[in-house]
Structures are given as C-alpha cells and as structure tokens.
Amino acid sequence: IFQSLLDAPERREYDLSSLRLAVTGAASVPPILIRQMREDLGIDDVLTAYGLTETCGVVSATHSGDPAELVAESCGTPIPGVEVRLVDSEGTDVSLGTAGELLVRGFNVMKGYLDDPKATAETIDADGWLHTGDIATQDERGYLRISDRVKDMFISGGFNCYPAEIEAYILSHPDVARVAVVGRPHHRMGEVAHAVVVPKPGAARDSEAFLAWCRETMANYKAPRSVDWVDELPVNASGKVQRFLLK
C-alpha cells in the first residue's frame, strides 16, 4: 500500500498531511521504505507490528522513535500481558539470538477454532502456548525478528533458506519495488531460490544483471538462480503474498 502511494505519479497533487501513524507488516520491509514514508509521505510515526488472527491481531510492535533500520528489521517487543517463547523442533527453549519457532501466550490468544477441537489441540498446547509456525529470533532488549514461516523455508545444499531473509536483501536493489522468493527444485542442490520481482516504474528488466547482483550481495546458497518479472504479485486481502500460487 505504502509503496503504491510513493510510486503514484499524481501523489504530489494530494494533501497527505492527515497521515500521522502507519503500521507496516505482512511482508518484508526495507529501511529505505520506512525513511520514505517518514520523509516523503510525512508520516510522523512508522511502526512495524506482528500478529496472527489467532492472537486477535497483535503480538508485538516497535516503538515510537525507533530508527528506520530497527523498524524494518524487527517487529518490536511483545505488547503488555503477552508472553513469548522460542523453541526448537523438540520443544526446548533456544538460547538468545538463536532461531526457533515462536510460541505465544496471553489474554489475546483465541479460545480455539470454531467446532474444530482437533485443530485447536494441534495449535494450542496444554499449557496455553499458541504454536505460530513462524521462525523468529529475539535479542537482549526483547525485540523479535521473524525469519519466516516454517512451511516456507526450503533447504538448498544442506542450508536452511528463509524467503523473507532473501527478500530483505533483494529489496535493497534500486530497481526492485516488490519481491517474493520461493524454492524451486534443483537436481543437485535439492532446491534453489527463485525470485518473482515487481520492478520500479521505468526500471530495466535485466535478469542477467539482477542475478549477478544477487550473487555479489548474499551467500551463494541464498542467491536466486532464476527470476521472473511481473507487474504485480498475487496477494490476499491482508496484503500477504500467496506463495502457493507462485510455486
């Protein structure tokens, strides 16, 4: 939404002074977008939040005054009254800074799925922890960083690859407006990254140059091996990319 506002050629013809607070989420956000929202759109406070329908919308949020890099790279600290844990595949708490599945407990967690006790028991354990299916890390200040969905992760040459992390790199490319990354089968590596890119208006769709830039910018196992250029990405009503359609 905000990128579309910034890209609109007629934007300067409109009075946007009533915009005072914005909350980003549902997709990777580059720091430059946060700065443009503050400087070009004149939005005083730009925050990033994280949540699920099962948590009544919000688990954590950044704070007013946080620098653009922090707002872009994290989803803030848990809101008051909400507990979080990060656990490994065995359900054991991981150490600070280590990636694990995010568990949430608090007043905001749903009672359950309507008329579906089996799905409820699979999602909320006996101690009341909601298993989100999201991979995250947490720093010493309590700020959470969501790496990706467990189901979106793919393995390339034995390395875990998180699409959201790769997308964050790609969004720093000057010609990229939006991007989604999915795993594509590969005879030797198992899977490799494939990028689906919406270019900025007037940008060249130079696949060879783009892929070379990716190889220079990130680790080899993360770098996309192929790219499709599209006019828009398939998203749901919440603005989240429908990766199953891309796959």
C-alpha positions as CSV (number, residue, x, y, z in Angstrom):
1,I,0.0,0.0,0.0
2,F,2.7,2.5,1.0
3,Q,4.9,1.6,-1.9
4,S,2.0,2.2,-4.2
5,L,1.4,5.6,-2.6
6,L,5.1,6.5,-3.1
7,D,5.1,5.3,-6.8
8,A,1.8,7.1,-7.7
9,P,2.8,9.9,-10.3
10,E,-0.1,12.1,-9.1
11,R,0.8,11.8,-5.4
12,R,2.0,15.4,-5.0
13,E,-1.4,16.7,-6.2
14,Y,-3.0,15.4,-3.0
15,D,-2.9,16.6,0.6
16,L,-1.5,13.8,2.7
17,S,-1.0,15.8,5.9
18,S,-3.6,13.8,7.8
19,L,-1.4,10.8,7.7
20,R,0.2,10.7,11.1
21,L,0.7,7.0,12.0
22,A,1.4,3.9,9.9
23,V,1.9,0.3,10.8
24,T,3.7,-2.0,8.4
25,G,3.5,-5.8,8.3
26,A,2.6,-8.9,6.3
27,A,5.7,-8.5,4.0
28,S,9.4,-7.7,4.1
29,V,10.0,-4.0,4.6
30,P,13.3,-2.3,3.5
31,P,14.7,0.5,5.7
32,I,14.5,2.9,2.7
33,L,10.7,2.4,2.6
34,I,10.5,3.4,6.3
35,R,12.5,6.5,5.6
36,Q,10.5,7.4,2.5
37,M,7.2,7.0,4.5
38,R,8.5,9.4,7.1
39,E,10.2,11.9,4.8
40,D,8.2,11.8,1.5
41,L,4.8,11.0,2.9
42,G,5.3,13.0,6.0
43,I,4.1,10.2,8.4
44,D,5.4,11.1,11.9
45,D,5.3,7.6,13.4
46,V,6.0,4.4,11.3
47,L,5.9,1.2,13.3
48,T,6.1,-2.5,12.4
49,A,3.9,-5.0,14.2
50,Y,3.5,-8.7,14.2
51,G,0.4,-10.8,14.9
52,L,-2.0,-13.5,13.8
53,T,-5.7,-13.9,13.6
54,E,-5.3,-16.4,16.4
55,T,-3.9,-13.7,18.6
56,C,-6.6,-11.1,17.9
57,G,-4.2,-9.3,15.6
58,V,-1.2,-8.2,17.6
59,V,1.7,-9.9,19.5
60,S,4.4,-7.3,19.3
61,A,5.2,-3.9,17.9
62,T,8.1,-1.5,17.6
63,H,8.2,1.8,19.5
64,S,7.7,5.4,18.5
65,G,11.2,6.9,17.7
66,D,12.8,3.6,16.8
67,P,15.3,4.1,14.0
68,A,14.3,3.1,10.4
69,E,16.6,0.1,10.4
70,L,15.1,-1.4,13.6
71,V,11.6,-0.8,12.4
72,A,12.4,-2.5,9.1
73,E,14.3,-5.5,10.5
74,S,12.3,-6.3,13.6
75,C,8.7,-6.5,14.7
76,G,9.3,-5.0,18.1
77,T,8.7,-6.2,21.6
78,P,5.7,-8.2,23.0
79,I,2.8,-6.0,24.0
80,P,2.0,-5.8,27.7
81,G,0.3,-9.0,29.0
82,V,1.7,-11.2,26.3
83,E,4.5,-13.9,26.8
84,V,6.6,-15.4,24.0
85,R,9.0,-18.3,23.8
86,L,11.3,-19.6,21.0
87,V,11.7,-23.3,20.8
88,D,13.5,-25.9,18.7
89,S,11.8,-28.9,16.9
90,E,11.9,-30.8,20.2
91,G,10.0,-28.1,22.0
92,T,13.1,-27.0,24.0
93,D,13.7,-23.3,24.6
94,V,16.6,-21.9,22.4
95,S,19.3,-19.6,23.5
96,L,19.1,-15.8,23.0
97,G,19.7,-14.9,19.4
98,T,19.1,-18.4,18.1
99,A,16.2,-19.0,15.7
100,G,13.2,-21.1,16.9
101,E,9.5,-21.4,16.5
102,L,7.6,-18.6,18.1
103,L,5.1,-19.5,20.8
104,V,2.7,-17.0,22.3
105,R,0.6,-17.0,25.5
106,G,-1.6,-14.3,26.9
107,F,-5.0,-12.6,27.0
108,N,-5.1,-12.2,23.3
109,V,-4.8,-15.8,22.3
110,M,-8.0,-17.3,21.0
111,K,-10.0,-19.9,22.8
112,G,-9.9,-22.2,19.8
113,Y,-11.1,-22.8,16.2
114,L,-14.9,-23.0,15.9
115,D,-16.2,-26.6,16.0
116,D,-12.7,-28.0,15.5
117,P,-11.2,-29.3,18.7
118,K,-8.6,-31.4,16.9
119,A,-7.1,-28.3,15.1
120,T,-7.3,-26.4,18.3
121,A,-5.3,-29.0,20.2
122,E,-2.7,-29.1,17.4
123,T,-2.2,-25.3,17.7
124,I,-2.6,-24.5,21.4
125,D,-0.8,-26.9,23.8
126,A,-1.9,-27.9,27.3
127,D,0.0,-25.0,28.9
128,G,-1.8,-22.4,26.8
129,W,1.0,-21.7,24.3
130,L,-0.1,-21.0,20.8
131,H,2.3,-22.5,18.3
132,T,2.5,-19.9,15.5
133,G,4.5,-21.8,12.9
134,D,6.8,-18.7,12.5
135,I,10.5,-18.8,12.9
136,A,12.0,-15.9,14.9
137,T,14.9,-14.7,17.0
138,Q,14.9,-12.4,20.0
139,D,17.7,-10.0,21.1
140,E,18.7,-9.0,24.6
141,R,16.3,-6.0,24.5
142,G,13.3,-8.3,23.7
143,Y,13.0,-7.2,20.1
144,L,11.7,-10.0,17.9
145,R,12.8,-10.7,14.3
146,I,10.6,-13.0,12.2
147,S,12.7,-15.1,9.8
148,D,9.9,-16.8,8.0
149,R,7.1,-19.4,8.2
150,V,8.3,-22.9,9.0
151,K,6.4,-24.2,5.9
152,D,8.0,-21.5,3.6
153,M,11.6,-22.5,4.5
154,F,13.5,-24.6,1.9
155,I,16.8,-26.4,2.0
156,S,19.5,-25.6,-0.5
157,G,22.6,-27.7,-0.5
158,G,22.0,-28.6,3.2
159,F,21.5,-25.0,4.3
160,N,18.2,-23.6,5.6
161,C,16.9,-20.8,3.4
162,Y,14.3,-18.3,4.6
163,P,12.5,-16.5,1.8
164,A,11.8,-13.4,4.0
165,E,15.6,-13.0,4.7
166,I,16.4,-13.3,0.9
167,E,13.6,-10.8,0.1
168,A,15.1,-8.3,2.5
169,Y,18.4,-8.4,0.7
170,I,16.7,-8.0,-2.7
171,L,14.5,-5.1,-1.6
172,S,17.7,-3.0,-1.3
173,H,18.2,-3.3,-5.1
174,P,17.5,0.1,-6.6
175,D,15.2,-1.3,-9.4
176,V,13.0,-3.5,-7.2
177,A,9.7,-2.4,-5.9
178,R,8.4,-5.7,-4.5
179,V,9.6,-9.3,-4.5
180,A,8.7,-12.8,-3.4
181,V,11.1,-15.7,-3.2
182,V,10.1,-19.4,-3.4
183,G,12.2,-22.6,-3.5
184,R,12.5,-24.3,-6.9
185,P,13.5,-28.0,-7.4
186,H,17.2,-28.5,-8.4
187,H,18.8,-31.8,-9.3
188,R,21.9,-31.2,-7.2
189,M,21.1,-28.7,-4.5
190,G,17.6,-30.1,-3.7
191,E,16.0,-26.7,-4.0
192,V,17.3,-23.2,-5.0
193,A,15.8,-19.7,-4.7
194,H,13.6,-18.3,-7.4
195,A,12.7,-14.6,-7.3
196,V,9.5,-13.1,-8.6
197,V,10.1,-9.4,-8.9
198,V,7.9,-6.3,-9.5
199,P,10.3,-3.7,-10.8
200,K,10.0,0.0,-10.0
201,P,8.4,2.2,-12.8
202,G,10.8,2.6,-15.7
203,A,13.4,0.1,-14.4
204,A,15.1,-2.3,-16.8
205,R,14.1,-6.0,-16.5
206,D,17.7,-7.2,-16.9
207,S,17.7,-10.8,-15.5
208,E,21.4,-11.4,-16.0
209,A,22.4,-8.2,-14.2
210,F,20.0,-8.8,-11.4
211,L,21.1,-12.4,-10.7
212,A,24.8,-11.2,-10.8
213,W,23.9,-8.6,-8.2
214,C,22.3,-11.2,-6.0
215,R,25.4,-13.4,-6.2
216,E,27.6,-10.4,-5.1
217,T,25.2,-9.4,-2.3
218,M,24.4,-12.6,-0.4
219,A,25.7,-16.0,0.3
220,N,25.8,-18.3,-2.7
221,Y,23.2,-20.8,-1.3
222,K,20.8,-17.9,-0.7
223,A,21.2,-16.2,-4.1
224,P,18.3,-16.7,-6.6
225,R,19.3,-18.8,-9.6
226,S,16.3,-17.6,-11.7
227,V,13.9,-14.6,-11.8
228,D,10.5,-13.8,-13.2
229,W,9.5,-10.1,-13.8
230,V,5.8,-9.4,-13.1
231,D,3.6,-6.4,-12.9
232,E,2.1,-7.5,-9.6
233,L,2.3,-10.2,-7.0
234,P,-0.7,-12.4,-6.0
235,V,-1.8,-11.3,-2.6
236,N,-4.7,-12.0,-0.3
237,A,-7.0,-9.4,1.3
238,S,-4.4,-8.8,4.1
239,G,-1.7,-8.0,1.5
240,K,0.2,-11.2,2.1
241,V,1.8,-12.9,-0.9
242,Q,0.1,-16.1,-1.9
243,R,3.2,-18.2,-2.3
244,F,1.3,-21.4,-3.2
245,L,0.3,-19.6,-6.4
246,L,3.9,-18.7,-7.2
247,K,5.1,-22.2,-6.6
